[in-house]
């Protein structure tokens, strides 16, 4: 059974930084893509950044230049370094992974990120 476990959320002041980490387990085949989505109150879940098994990345325009996604394929982990955070980044952040063979998308339980002074 695939499980995604996130860590690293919390409260940070505007302009600050946080690093989110996610570890995936339960797949002997690995994952085609891993990444992060977020959902703010009253809004739809949206892509933050995603990275494929080949290292290609896709990210939201709102985070380009501030957030960096990285992945360890051997360990099935994905990290999101978030810099220059602003209140608009406040949301629940969800780790996601697409199974390599089934192409099914899995989700973590989410971790809260709050940017406030």
N, C-alpha and C positions, 0 to 999 in steps of 0.2 A: 504494500500500500504506500503510495507516494505521500510524503509529508514535507511541508515547507515550514521552517521555523525562522521567524524574524527576530531581530534584536536591534537596539540602538536608537529607538525613538525617545522623545522627551520634550522638555521645554527649553527653548533657546531664545535669546534676545535678537531683535532684528540686526542683520549684519553678521550674525554668528554662523557657526558650522555644526553639522551633525554628520555622522556616518551610520548608515543602515547596513546591516548584514543579513544574509539569508542563506540557510543551509538546506539543501534538498536531499531527501533520502527515499529509499524504496524503489529505485529503478536501476536495473542492471544495464539498461541500454543507454542511460544518460538522457540529456535533454537537448532539444533542438535550439531552443531559445530560453533565456531567463531574463527577468527584468522586474520593473516596478511600475505599479499604477497607484493612483491616489484618488480619494474621494473626500471632498469637502462637504460640510453640512448643506443640504439642499441642492447639491449638484451631482451630476453623473460621474461615475468612475472614469478617469482619464489616464491615458498613457503618460508616464513620466519618462522612462527610458527603458530600452530593451537591447540585449546583445545576443547575437546568434552564436552557434557553436564555432563559426569561422571567425568570430570577432567583429563582425560588422554591427554597427549600432544605429539605433533610431531613437530620437528623443523629441520631446515637446519643445516648441520654439521658446516657450516661457522659461525653460530651464537651461537652454544652451548657453555655454560660457560660465555657468555657475555649478552645475551638477555633472559629476563624472561617474559613469558606470564601469565596473570591472568584473571579471569573472574568472574563476578557477575551474576549468572543465574537469580536471582530475578529481577535485573534491566536491564538485557540484555546488559551488557557492557563488553568490553574486553580491557585490557590495555597491552601495550608492553613496558617494561622497557629495555632500550638499554644502556649498559655500554661499556666502552673501544671501542668507535666508531673509525673506521678508514675510509679513503677515499673510500674504496671499498664498504662501506655501503651506499654511496650516491645513492639515488634512489627516485622514487615516491612510497610511501607505501600506500597500499590499504587495508582497512578493508574488511573482508568478513564474511558472515554468511550463514549457510545452514539451511533452514527451517526444523523444526522438522517433519512435516507430509508430505509435498510435496517433501522434499529433494532438492528443488531448491536452487541454490547458488546465493546470492546477493552480490553486490559490492558497496563500497563507492566511492566517487569521487577522493579520493587520497589526500595525503599530502606529500609535498616535504621535504625530509631530505637531507641536504648537509653537508658533513664533509670535512672541509677545514681549513687550517691555513691562 
